Structure formats: C-alpha cells, structure tokens
Amino acid sequence: MDIDIKYIAKLSRISINSNDEQKFRKNMQEIVDMVNGLPEINEELALDKNNAMILRDDIAETGKFSREELMKNAPEVQAGCLVVPKTVE
C-alpha cells in the first residue's frame, strides 16, 4: 500500500518538510501493518469470561462538575456556549 503523506498532511492541515516525509511514511506504514495484524473481535470473543479484554459499560457520570467549572477550561465562551473555529466554508 502506497501512503500519500502529502495528501494526509493536507487533510490534517499540517506542514511536513520533504526531509521528514520518508520518516512519516515509514511510521504510517508501521501503524497500518500493526492494525492489519490485530485479531478480529467477534461477539463470542468479547463475551468470553476467560478473555483478558473486558469491555466496560459506557455509562456517563453526571453531577461531578458544574457547567461553570467545565466552561472555565474552554478557551472562548459566548452566551454560555463553546466557541470553536469555523470548519466549513
């Protein structure tokens, strides 16, 4: 598989100089190879009690922080809402 690092960088809106391009291509190929080597997970395997991989219940914790506390961490807030950069032109 040929990985187009320049295209990935363009999509990611990052600049990669030509000196680092080969290094990033090699790193990306190693990641793809690792993912391809992962075993398939089926429902039977996921529910096996002897399997070391235990899936957690996805339960949201509520009431731990107030809205005001959470908004203090935001870089910009207007009218009680988070302000984010425009992503669609």
FIPA-423805 format. One record per residue (C-alpha): residue number from 1; residue in one letter; chain; x, y, z. Coordinates in pm, 1 decimal. Layout:
N
+-----+------+-----+----------+----------+----------+
! seq ! type ! mol !       xx !       yy !       zz !
+-----+------+-----+----------+----------+----------+
! NUM !    A !   A !        X !        Y !        Z !
...
+-----+------+-----+----------+----------+----------+
This chain:
89
+-----+------+-----+----------+----------+----------+
! seq ! type ! mol !       xx !       yy !       zz !
+-----+------+-----+----------+----------+----------+
!   1 !    M !   A !      0.0 !      0.0 !      0.0 !
!   2 !    D !   A !    135.9 !    336.4 !   -100.9 !
!   3 !    I !   A !     67.4 !    601.3 !    163.4 !
!   4 !    D !   A !     42.8 !    956.3 !     33.4 !
!   5 !    I !   A !    190.1 !   1154.7 !    322.5 !
!   6 !    K !   A !    149.9 !   1488.0 !    142.3 !
!   7 !    Y !   A !   -223.5 !   1425.2 !     99.1 !
!   8 !    I !   A !   -263.3 !   1319.3 !    464.3 !
!   9 !    A !   A !    -74.8 !   1631.8 !    574.2 !
!  10 !    K !   A !   -300.1 !   1846.3 !    355.2 !
!  11 !    L !   A !   -613.5 !   1690.6 !    506.1 !
!  12 !    S !   A !   -468.1 !   1738.1 !    854.4 !
!  13 !    R !   A !   -366.6 !   2094.3 !    772.0 !
!  14 !    I !   A !    -11.4 !   2036.6 !    887.5 !
!  15 !    S !   A !    309.0 !   2107.9 !    702.7 !
!  16 !    I !   A !    570.3 !   1838.4 !    662.8 !
!  17 !    N !   A !    903.2 !   1925.1 !    510.5 !
!  18 !    S !   A !   1045.0 !   1694.8 !    246.2 !
!  19 !    N !   A !   1321.4 !   1578.1 !    481.7 !
!  20 !    D !   A !   1067.7 !   1423.8 !    720.8 !
!  21 !    E !   A !    831.0 !   1285.0 !    457.5 !
!  22 !    Q !   A !   1001.1 !    944.4 !    430.0 !
!  23 !    K !   A !   1015.5 !    908.3 !    809.8 !
!  24 !    F !   A !    642.0 !    977.7 !    839.6 !
!  25 !    R !   A !    564.2 !    740.5 !    552.2 !
!  26 !    K !   A !    757.9 !    463.1 !    730.9 !
!  27 !    N !   A !    583.5 !    538.1 !   1063.4 !
!  28 !    M !   A !    240.3 !    539.6 !    898.5 !
!  29 !    Q !   A !    312.9 !    208.5 !    724.5 !
!  30 !    E !   A !    414.4 !     55.4 !   1060.0 !
!  31 !    I !   A !     82.5 !    171.0 !   1209.9 !
!  32 !    V !   A !   -115.2 !     25.3 !    918.5 !
!  33 !    D !   A !     74.1 !   -304.6 !    947.2 !
!  34 !    M !   A !      7.4 !   -318.4 !   1322.0 !
!  35 !    V !   A !   -366.2 !   -256.5 !   1274.5 !
!  36 !    N !   A !   -381.2 !   -518.3 !    998.9 !
!  37 !    G !   A !   -220.7 !   -766.0 !   1239.4 !
!  38 !    L !   A !   -486.1 !   -721.3 !   1510.1 !
!  39 !    P !   A !   -719.4 !  -1016.6 !   1556.8 !
!  40 !    E !   A !  -1083.4 !   -993.2 !   1456.3 !
!  41 !    I !   A !  -1310.5 !   -929.8 !   1754.3 !
!  42 !    N !   A !  -1644.1 !  -1102.6 !   1737.2 !
!  43 !    E !   A !  -1927.0 !  -1107.5 !   1989.8 !
!  44 !    E !   A !  -1834.1 !  -1454.6 !   2114.9 !
!  45 !    L !   A !  -1476.9 !  -1347.3 !   2188.6 !
!  46 !    A !   A !  -1590.8 !  -1022.5 !   2352.5 !
!  47 !    L !   A !  -1830.8 !  -1207.5 !   2587.3 !
!  48 !    D !   A !  -1583.9 !  -1484.9 !   2679.5 !
!  49 !    K !   A !  -1521.9 !  -1463.9 !   3056.5 !
!  50 !    N !   A !  -1170.4 !  -1608.2 !   3013.9 !
!  51 !    N !   A !  -1075.5 !  -1334.4 !   2769.7 !
!  52 !    A !   A !   -839.3 !  -1074.0 !   2915.3 !
!  53 !    M !   A !  -1018.5 !   -797.6 !   2726.8 !
!  54 !    I !   A !  -1304.8 !   -681.5 !   2944.7 !
!  55 !    L !   A !  -1533.1 !   -422.0 !   2792.4 !
!  56 !    R !   A !  -1666.3 !   -159.1 !   3028.1 !
!  57 !    D !   A !  -2022.2 !    -35.0 !   3037.8 !
!  58 !    D !   A !  -2049.4 !    303.1 !   2872.1 !
!  59 !    I !   A !  -2222.4 !    495.7 !   3149.5 !
!  60 !    A !   A !  -2186.4 !    871.3 !   3172.7 !
!  61 !    E !   A !  -2110.3 !   1009.6 !   3516.2 !
!  62 !    T !   A !  -2334.2 !   1302.2 !   3596.6 !
!  63 !    G !   A !  -2323.3 !   1570.7 !   3861.1 !
!  64 !    K !   A !  -1947.3 !   1554.0 !   3911.6 !
!  65 !    F !   A !  -1875.6 !   1902.5 !   3771.9 !
!  66 !    S !   A !  -2092.0 !   2207.4 !   3731.4 !
!  67 !    R !   A !  -2133.5 !   2368.5 !   3390.3 !
!  68 !    E !   A !  -1948.1 !   2677.5 !   3512.9 !
!  69 !    E !   A !  -1648.6 !   2468.0 !   3623.2 !
!  70 !    L !   A !  -1631.3 !   2299.8 !   3283.8 !
!  71 !    M !   A !  -1662.0 !   2627.0 !   3093.7 !
!  72 !    K !   A !  -1360.0 !   2768.1 !   3281.0 !
!  73 !    N !   A !  -1143.6 !   2525.4 !   3079.5 !
!  74 !    A !   A !  -1269.8 !   2649.5 !   2742.1 !
!  75 !    P !   A !  -1050.7 !   2893.3 !   2551.6 !
!  76 !    E !   A !  -1353.7 !   3103.0 !   2447.5 !
!  77 !    V !   A !  -1718.1 !   3110.4 !   2561.6 !
!  78 !    Q !   A !  -2004.8 !   3324.2 !   2429.5 !
!  79 !    A !   A !  -2357.0 !   3319.4 !   2573.9 !
!  80 !    G !   A !  -2278.2 !   3002.5 !   2769.8 !
!  81 !    C !   A !  -2161.6 !   2812.1 !   2461.0 !
!  82 !    L !   A !  -1817.5 !   2698.6 !   2347.8 !
!  83 !    V !   A !  -1674.6 !   2895.5 !   2056.1 !
!  84 !    V !   A !  -1493.9 !   2674.4 !   1805.0 !
!  85 !    P !   A !  -1309.6 !   2755.2 !   1482.1 !
!  86 !    K !   A !  -1512.5 !   2755.7 !   1161.5 !
!  87 !    T !   A !  -1459.7 !   2422.4 !    984.7 !
!  88 !    V !   A !  -1683.3 !   2455.7 !    677.6 !
!  89 !    E !   A !  -1654.9 !   2738.6 !    432.5 !
+-----+------+-----+----------+----------+----------+
